[in-house]
Amino acid sequence: MTSHRKHLVRDFNHFITCYICKGYLIKPTTVTECLHTFCKSCIVQHFEDSNDCPRCGIQVHETNPLEMLRLDNTLEEVIFKLVPGLREKEQQQEVEFWRRNKSKESPDEDGPICKKARVDEEDDVKGDGDYHRSDPQIAICLDCLRNNGQMGENIVKGLMKKFIRCSTRVTVGTIKKFLSLKLKLPSSYELDVLCNGEIMGKDHTMEFIYMTRWRLRGENGYPMVLEYRPRIDFG
């Protein structure tokens, strides 16, 4: 008769715990360059300050390491099966977190779970709560265009982190607002956003610019480069 060896959960801890926080992997996310896996929140927070894998030290990406992350839903299900009550505990903690931190402007909101339920009831998956997260994404480099002697040059600076990822439906107007907030510009201050030296209209989407300005001029590099500068008054 063959005897079956019993394994304890701790026998698998090496495979199901996060190197950063030392807890069980929550929303396991793998770095595709080296195949090391971490909690999603842990690795995203780590990449805010570094482009290297926290475990092996390999450079994940020169500019945007978040592009090299992939969720591992299969591993997540395995962990939930191995650790009794972990799924329920995490769901309860998420609900409590959103209840503690719900917006003062919307005191009736009970977090993303309730919001999702209302969206499902209304059959409106494109509602305001979606924030374009399901849209195709595009990587953009925002470069400060400097011209010697140009007015406003001392106010408009380069961004510390000039690479961003956003929905292809984002407009130039939204990019201008983003730049104004990041650069802390006066509300009356105007910027021009350019692609290949041409000023883009405020209603142009990133997809439109990519298809009609960036790609068609032979600029197949990635990410798409947009330049910004103080608005020039020709009057």
Disulfide bonds with the S-S distance in Angstrom:
none
